[in-house]
Structures are given as C-alpha cells and as structure tokens.
C-alpha cells in the first residue's frame, strides 16, 4: 500500500554530501508506489539553483536532476525563499512555515536530512 512520505532536507549542500544523497533516496521512493514530496529548508534550496558548481557531489546531483524533473517530484520551499536563483523546470510549491509543519505532522513517514 502506498504511503505518504516526506523527505525533509535542511543541510547545506556546500558543506555535506547528505542533501544530494537525500535527493537520491527521494528519487528511489518516487520510482516506487509511495507518494513522495521533498521539503527543502534553509540552504538546501541550493540543490535547485541554476549555479550548482560549489555543491558537494555536484557530479552526482547533475545525473539525478533530469530524472527529478521528468518524474515531476514535488518540492515544497518556504514562502520566504528568494526565488531569483531557483531553476523553473521543477515542480515547486511555496508554503508558509505553519503549513509545512502541518504537512510534516500529517505525513505517514518522514526522512530528515
């Protein structure tokens, strides 16, 4: 039975490989039968920036991004996020912190990175 799964990424991809690994895990969950959404908090939004050259594991990230786009993985970003550097080809929704908290509380499963 399909579960509602949230992958919450809050770490800075310039400082650790974990955000890219979390995105890879989300990609695997979407390929299955789970209803998966990725929530990007803080500096993790850099995963969707136009310029990603300063990220750790950028070569791996570049391999995943076309599949992320093709599968239309839903991303939720904080409404206060500066949208100027974010690539437009992804399925992005902006939400208040309060709505993000409610979504996290309602999910059947969540993975936090």
Phi and psi in degrees as a GROMACS rama.xvg file:
@    title "Ramachandran Plot"
@    xaxis  label "Phi"
@    yaxis  label "Psi"
@TYPE xy
-67.5279  138.209  UNK-2
-111.793  154.14  UNK-3
-87.8193  116.315  UNK-4
-121.834  133.668  UNK-5
-111.326  133.928  UNK-6
-109.143  111.69  UNK-7
-104.081  117.862  UNK-8
-114.275  123.141  UNK-9
-128.147  -4.76039  UNK-10
-86.7586  156.951  UNK-11
-82.1519  117.402  UNK-12
-70.6176  -3.51786  UNK-13
-85.1484  -13.934  UNK-14
-114.673  -18.1822  UNK-15
-150.082  155.057  UNK-16
-79.8981  -12.2942  UNK-17
-58.4394  -38.7673  UNK-18
-62.0207  -39.8422  UNK-19
-67.1909  -41.0831  UNK-20
-63.4666  -39.0113  UNK-21
-63.2282  -39.2533  UNK-22
-66.1429  -36.6762  UNK-23
-63.5784  -41.916  UNK-24
-63.4648  -43.3597  UNK-25
-59.8783  -40.4111  UNK-26
-61.3961  -41.2209  UNK-27
-65.5448  -39.0245  UNK-28
-66.8837  -38.9878  UNK-29
-66.3356  -35.2676  UNK-30
-66.2828  -20.7189  UNK-31
-87.6295  -151.145  UNK-32
-101.216  6.32611  UNK-33
-81.6291  147.921  UNK-34
-88.2502  100.104  UNK-35
-110.592  135.663  UNK-36
-129.541  141.741  UNK-37
-107.151  127.457  UNK-38
-107.279  122.687  UNK-39
-106.383  123.35  UNK-40
-119.404  149.816  UNK-41
58.1932  -137.328  UNK-42
-72.4638  -9.1248  UNK-43
-63.4558  -17.6334  UNK-44
-61.4176  -16.7282  UNK-45
-61.2441  -19.0538  UNK-46
-59.8695  -25.3134  UNK-47
-106.745  9.91225  UNK-48
-71.8978  155.837  UNK-49
-60.884  -48.6366  UNK-50
-100.033  111.109  UNK-51
-117.337  14.2844  UNK-52
-60.8154  -25.4082  UNK-53
-91.4211  7.32501  UNK-54
-87.0098  147.762  UNK-55
-71.9976  138.922  UNK-56
63.6361  34.7528  UNK-57
-60.6139  -34.2558  UNK-58
-64.4605  -36.4195  UNK-59
-71.9838  -43.5907  UNK-60
-58.1145  -42.2981  UNK-61
-62.3273  -28.2853  UNK-62
-71.9824  -35.1351  UNK-63
-82.2023  -32.513  UNK-64
-57.5334  -39.1845  UNK-65
-61.4178  -37.7871  UNK-66
-70.0044  -38.1643  UNK-67
-60.349  -43.7135  UNK-68
-66.5706  -47.1137  UNK-69
-61.0575  -42.1359  UNK-70
-80.7518  -4.68619  UNK-71
53.768  47.2047  UNK-72
-60.3659  125.977  UNK-73
-76.2909  132.167  UNK-74
-113.119  141.612  UNK-75
-119.427  126.102  UNK-76
-120.04  155.638  UNK-77
-65.0155  141.419  UNK-78
-62.4579  -23.9695  UNK-79
-80.3752  0.0111592  UNK-80
-63.594  135.537  UNK-81
-72.3416  118.41  UNK-82
-90.6025  -2.97701  UNK-83
-61.6617  -37.9591  UNK-84
-95.8488  -3.58826  UNK-85
-82.9194  133.043  UNK-86
-66.4995  142.686  UNK-87
-89.8721  -8.66239  UNK-88
-78.6749  -5.9032  UNK-89
-92.0804  160.175  UNK-90
-87.3878  92.7918  UNK-91
-115.686  136.444  UNK-92
-122.972  139.425  UNK-93
-104.585  136.045  UNK-94
-142.715  153.875  UNK-95
-71.2336  159.274  UNK-96
-58.6465  -37.5957  UNK-97
-63.1132  -43.7846  UNK-98
-68.4092  -35.2813  UNK-99
-64.6901  -42.6924  UNK-100
-59.2743  -44.5023  UNK-101
-63.4396  -39.9765  UNK-102
-63.9931  -43.7401  UNK-103
-61.6648  -41.6574  UNK-104
-67.3437  -25.8152  UNK-105
-90.8381  -12.4245  UNK-106
-70.7692  146.28  UNK-107
-74.559  -34.9381  UNK-108
-140.495  148.157  UNK-109
-146.441  143.441  UNK-110
-119.523  128.814  UNK-111
-117.069  127.816  UNK-112
